[in-house]
Amino acid sequence: MSPLKTLCAAAALACALLPASALAAGKVLFLSTDELTSPGVNGVEIMNGAYEAFEQAAGGAANIIDKRQYLTNGTLAASDFTGVDVVVVQSVYKPITAANMAFLANLMQTRPDLTFVMFIDGCCSTAANITPATAALSAMTGWTLGRSSSGGNISSPLNASSPYQAGFAGVPQLMGNAYDLITNVPGGYALFLNHGATPPATLTTPTNAYGLVLPQKRASAGQGACTVFVADTSIFHNPPHSPQRGPLAAAALAAARNASGACAGNTIEPDLTPELSGPNALQPGVPQTYSVTARNIGLSGSTDGKVTVQLPTGMDIVPGSFPTSCTWTAPNLECTLPAIAAGGSAPAISFAATPSVTGPLTLQSRVTNVTGEANLANNAASASRTGAPRGNLTVGLPVQSVPAMGGWGLGLLAAALGFMGARRQRKAA
C-alpha cells in the first residue's frame, strides 16, 4: 500500500478512536414565533433570552441558525434542516402557522437523526401551539396526553427517579410562571414534575409533567426524533430566571449529542433486538453451526416474544439441529423466547445449516410479538441507523489481509492516542 493510502487508512482508524465529543456536531436551528409584534409582556425578552442561551451553549453564532419569528412569518422547507442536528422550537404569545406545525410534527415522527428541544408556552395561542404539539407527542408514543393550565409561579423539581435525569443534574429545578402541565405522562419519561410533587412510584405510573423527554428509541416506534419538551417558556425570562437559562440549554444539547445522553437512552419498556453469529466459512455440502441471541436492552423485563431466522436461497436447515422451542417452515426457523430480564439475554439458540452454493449468503433475523415493546426499529436489521446492528449475518465473504501501517500511519495513530490521553489527563486534573 502506498504511504498516502496507509495514511488515509490510519486517519480513518484514528478518527474512529476519538471520543464522540471530539467529532463535529451539526448546527442548532432556532425557530420561534414572532414575538416582536406580540401584544404580550416580555415576549421579546423571553425569545431573545432563549436564543442567547442556545447560541452560547452551541459555541457561538457560527453554530446556530437564527430563525426567530419564522414560525409565524415564514414557511418551513426541508432545506432549512440541512446540516442541522438539533432543532429548538419556542413559542410565547404568537401562533405557529398550521403549515409549520404540521411540518414539524412530520419531522418529529420520521427523522431519527434530529433532536427537537421544544418550549411551547400554554399561556397563549393554545389551539395553534401547545394543543397540536401535545397531539404530535401522543401520535409519536401512543399515549393519550392532555394538558392542564396553571397560573402563578412554579418551582419544578427534576424527577430523580427518571432514568434520563442525570444529564440535567445542573438544573435541579426549573422556575417559571403561568405554566402548563402535560398530563398522563409515564413516570420514567417525566423529566420535570409539578410544583412540590414527589417522583412517581414506578417508571410507568402516569403523572403530570412540566417537562418530559422522549429518547429516540421511544419516538415513533424507534423511527422518530428524540424530543425534549417543556410546557412553558417563561423559564427564559430575564430576570428573574436568567441563571437557569445557560445550564438548561447546555443540558439539552448534551442530551442530544452525548453518546450517554438522554436521547440515546433505552426505553423503560422491554426492547428486544436479535444478534446472529457464526463462522464465515462456506463450502457447498458442508454444514455449519450458527446461533441467534435475543437481547433485551430495555429497562423492563420481557415476558414473551419470538425470534425468527430466515435462511437465504441456497441454504437449508439440518433437521433436528435446533431446540424444541423452534419450528422450521422453509425458509424460516421460528423460536419461542423465554422471559428476559432488563439488560439480559435469552440463551443462544443454535442450529446447523448446509449451503448448496458458494457465497456470500446472508442470514436474516427478526424479533416479533413482544408484549409492551415500544421500539420496533431494532427488531431486525435495516439500512436505517436505528436497525439491529447484528441482526443479519453474511457468510462466505472473501478473506482479505489487513495491510501493515507504515511510519506515517503509525505516527498519526500515535498522535491521536496521545491527544486522547492528554484530554483524559486534563479532565482528571
Residue pairs with C-beta under 8 A, 6 or more apart in sequence:
1 9
1 403
1 406
3 406
3 408
6 403
6 405
6 406
6 408
6 409
7 408
7 409
7 412
9 403
9 405
9 409
10 405
10 408
10 409
10 410
10 412
10 413
11 412
13 413
14 412
14 413
14 415
14 416
14 417
15 23
15 416
17 413
17 416
17 417
17 420
18 416
18 419
18 420
19 420
19 423
20 257
20 258
20 259
21 258
22 419
22 423
25 63
25 85
25 86
25 257
26 83
26 84
26 85
26 86
27 58
27 63
27 64
27 65
27 83
27 84
27 85
27 86
28 54
28 58
28 63
28 64
28 65
28 84
28 85
28 86
28 87
28 88
28 253
29 64
29 65
29 67
29 80
29 81
29 84
29 86
29 87
29 88
30 50
30 51
30 54
30 55
30 64
30 65
30 66
30 67
30 68
30 88
30 90
31 67
31 68
31 70
31 71
31 76
31 87
31 88
31 89
31 90
32 47
32 50
32 51
32 67
32 68
32 69
32 70
32 71
32 89
32 90
32 91
32 92
33 47
33 69
33 71
33 72
33 90
33 91
33 92
33 93
33 94
33 95
33 96
33 125
33 129
34 69
34 71
34 72
34 73
34 94
35 43
35 44
35 46
35 47
35 68
35 69
35 92
35 93
35 94
36 44
36 69
37 94
38 44
38 92
38 93
38 94
39 93
40 92
40 93
40 123
40 124
42 234
42 237
43 92
43 93
43 94
45 237
45 238
46 90
46 92
46 233
46 234
46 236
46 237
47 68
47 90
47 92
47 236
48 68
49 236
49 237
49 238
49 242
49 245
50 88
50 90
50 119
50 233
50 236
50 245
50 249
51 64
51 66
51 68
52 245
53 236
53 245
53 246
53 248
53 249
54 64
54 88
54 249
54 252
54 253
55 61
55 63
55 64
56 246
56 249
57 246
57 249
57 250
57 252
57 253
58 64
58 253
65 80
65 84
67 74
67 80
70 76
70 100
71 89
71 91
71 96
71 97
71 100
72 94
72 95
72 96
72 97
74 100
75 97
75 99
75 100
76 99
76 100
76 103
76 104
81 87
81 107
81 111
81 114
84 114
85 113
85 114
85 115
85 256
85 257
86 114
86 115
86 116
86 117
86 252
86 253
86 256
86 257
87 104
87 107
87 114
87 115
87 116
87 117
88 117
88 118
88 119
88 252
89 104
89 116
89 117
89 118
89 119
89 120
90 118
90 119
90 120
90 233
90 236
91 119
91 120
91 121
91 125
91 129
91 130
91 233
92 121
92 123
92 124
92 233
93 121
93 123
93 124
93 125
94 124
94 125
95 125
95 128
95 129
96 104
96 125
96 128
96 129
97 128
98 128
98 132
101 128
101 129
101 132
101 133
101 136
104 116
104 136
105 132
105 133
105 135
105 136
105 139
107 114
107 116
107 225
108 116
108 136
108 140
108 219
108 220
108 224
108 225
108 227
109 136
109 139
109 140
109 219
109 220
109 223
109 224
109 225
110 220
110 223
110 224
110 225
111 224
111 225
112 216
112 219
112 222
112 223
112 224
112 225
112 377
112 384
112 385
112 386
113 225
113 385
114 225
114 226
115 216
115 225
115 226
115 227
115 228
115 255
115 256
115 257
115 263
116 225
116 226
116 227
116 228
116 229
117 227
117 228
117 252
117 253
117 256
118 133
118 227
118 228
118 229
118 230
119 230
119 232
119 233
119 235
119 236
120 129
120 130
120 133
120 229
120 230
120 231
120 233
121 129
121 130
121 178
121 180
121 231
121 232
121 233
121 234
122 130
122 147
122 149
122 178
122 179
122 180
122 231
122 232
123 178
123 180
130 147
130 180
130 231
131 147
133 229
134 145
134 146
134 147
134 182
135 145
137 143
137 145
137 182
137 212
137 214
137 227
137 229
138 144
138 145
139 220
140 214
140 219
140 220
140 224
140 227
141 214
141 218
141 219
141 374
142 374
143 184
143 185
143 186
144 184
145 182
145 183
145 184
145 185
146 182
146 183
146 184
147 180
147 181
147 182
147 183
147 231
148 180
148 181
148 183
148 208
149 180
150 178
150 179
150 180
150 181
151 178
152 177
152 178
153 175
153 176
153 177
153 195
154 174
154 175
154 176
154 177
154 179
154 194
154 195
154 210
154 232
155 173
155 174
155 175
155 195
155 196
156 173
156 174
156 175
156 176
156 179
156 192
156 193
156 194
156 195
156 210
156 211
157 172
157 173
157 192
157 193
157 196
157 197
158 165
158 168
158 169
158 171
158 172
158 173
158 191
158 192
158 193
159 165
159 187
159 190
159 191
159 192
159 193
159 199
159 200
159 209
160 199
161 187
161 188
161 199
161 200
161 203
162 187
162 188
162 189
162 190
162 191
162 199
162 213
163 188
163 203
163 265
163 266
163 268
163 299
164 188
164 189
164 191
164 213
164 215
164 255
164 262
164 265
165 191
167 251
167 254
167 255
167 258
167 260
167 261
167 262
168 191
168 248
168 251
168 255
168 262
170 247
170 250
170 251
171 244
171 247
171 248
171 251
173 192
174 192
174 210
174 211
174 230
174 232
174 235
174 244
174 248
175 235
175 240
175 241
175 244
176 210
176 232
176 234
176 235
176 237
176 241
177 234
177 237
178 232
178 234
179 210
179 231
179 232
179 234
180 231
180 232
181 194
181 208
181 209
181 210
181 231
182 208
182 209
182 210
182 212
182 229
182 231
183 206
183 208
184 206
185 206
185 207
185 208
185 209
185 212
186 203
186 204
186 205
186 206
186 207
186 268
187 199
187 200
187 201
187 202
187 203
187 204
187 205
187 206
187 207
188 200
188 203
188 204
188 268
188 299
189 209
189 212
189 213
189 214
189 218
189 268
190 200
190 207
190 208
190 209
190 211
190 212
191 209
191 211
191 212
191 213
191 228
191 262
192 209
192 210
192 211
192 212
192 230
193 199
193 207
193 208
193 209
193 210
194 207
194 208
194 209
194 210
197 207
197 208
200 206
200 207
203 268
203 299
203 300
204 268
204 300
209 231
210 230
210 231
210 232
211 228
211 229
211 230
211 231
212 228
212 229
213 226
213 227
213 228
213 229
213 255
213 262
213 263
214 224
214 226
214 227
214 228
214 229
215 226
215 262
215 263
215 264
215 265
215 266
215 267
216 222
216 224
216 225
216 226
216 263
216 264
216 386
217 265
217 266
217 267
217 271
217 374
217 375
217 377
217 378
217 386
218 267
218 269
218 374
218 375
219 225
219 226
219 227
221 374
221 375
221 376
221 377
222 374
222 375
222 376
222 377
222 378
222 386
223 377
223 384
223 386
226 255
226 256
226 262
226 263
228 252
228 255
228 256
228 262
228 263
234 241
235 241
235 244
235 245
235 248
236 245
238 245
254 261
255 261
255 262
255 263
256 263
258 264
266 297
266 298
266 299
267 298
267 299
267 374
267 375
268 298
268 299
268 300
269 298
269 299
269 300
269 372
269 373
269 374
269 375
270 296
270 298
270 300
270 301
270 302
270 303
270 340
270 342
270 370
270 371
270 372
270 373
271 296
271 297
271 298
271 373
271 374
271 375
271 378
272 294
272 295
272 296
272 297
272 298
272 302
272 305
272 307
272 337
272 340
272 367
272 370
272 373
272 379
273 294
273 295
273 297
273 367
273 378
273 379
273 388
273 391
274 292
274 293
274 294
274 295
274 307
274 365
274 366
274 367
274 379
274 380
274 388
274 390
274 391
275 292
275 293
275 294
275 295
275 365
275 388
275 390
275 391
276 290
276 291
276 292
276 309
276 363
276 365
276 390
276 391
276 392
276 393
277 290
277 291
277 292
277 293
277 348
277 390
277 393
278 288
278 289
278 290
278 291
278 363
278 393
278 395
279 288
279 289
279 395
280 395
280 396
280 397
280 399
281 288
281 395
281 396
282 288
282 355
282 358
282 359
282 360
282 361
282 395
282 396
283 355
284 355
284 356
284 357
284 358
285 354
285 355
285 356
286 354
286 355
287 318
287 321
287 352
287 353
287 354
288 352
288 353
288 354
288 355
288 395
289 321
289 350
289 351
289 352
290 309
290 350
290 351
290 352
290 353
290 363
290 393
291 348
291 349
291 350
291 351
292 307
292 309
292 335
292 348
292 349
292 351
292 365
293 345
293 346
293 347
293 348
293 349
294 305
294 307
294 337
294 340
294 345
294 346
294 367
295 340
295 344
295 345
295 346
296 302
296 340
296 341
296 342
296 343
296 344
296 345
297 343
297 378
298 342
298 373
298 375
299 342
299 343
300 342
300 372
301 339
301 340
301 341
301 342
301 344
302 337
302 339
302 340
302 370
302 371
302 372
302 373
303 339
303 371
304 336
304 337
304 339
304 369
304 370
304 371
305 336
305 337
305 340
305 367
305 368
305 369
305 370
305 371
305 373
306 334
306 335
306 336
306 337
306 367
306 368
306 369
307 334
307 335
307 337
307 346
307 349
307 365
307 366
307 367
307 368
308 332
308 333
308 334
308 335
308 365
308 366
308 367
308 368
309 332
309 333
309 335
309 351
309 363
309 364
309 365
310 331
310 332
310 333
310 363
310 364
310 365
310 366
311 317
311 330
311 331
311 332
311 333
311 353
311 363
312 331
312 361
312 362
312 363
312 364
313 331
314 355
314 356
314 357
314 361
315 353
315 354
315 355
315 356
315 357
315 361
315 363
316 330
316 353
316 354
316 356
317 328
317 330
317 333
317 351
317 352
317 353
318 351
318 352
318 353
318 354
319 328
321 350
321 351
321 352
321 353
322 328
322 333
322 335
322 349
322 350
322 351
323 335
323 349
323 350
325 335
325 336
325 349
326 333
326 334
326 335
326 336
326 349
326 351
327 333
327 334
327 335
328 334
333 351
335 349
337 346
337 367
337 370
338 346
338 347
340 346
353 363
355 361
355 396
358 396
359 394
359 395
359 396
359 397
360 394
360 395
360 396
360 397
361 394
361 395
361 396
362 392
362 393
362 394
362 395
363 392
363 393
363 394
363 395
364 380
364 381
364 391
364 392
365 380
365 381
365 388
365 391
365 392
365 393
366 379
366 380
366 391
367 379
367 380
368 379
370 379
373 379
377 384
377 386
377 387
378 386
378 387
378 388
378 391
379 388
379 391
380 387
380 388
380 391
381 387
381 388
381 389
381 390
381 391
381 392
382 388
405 413
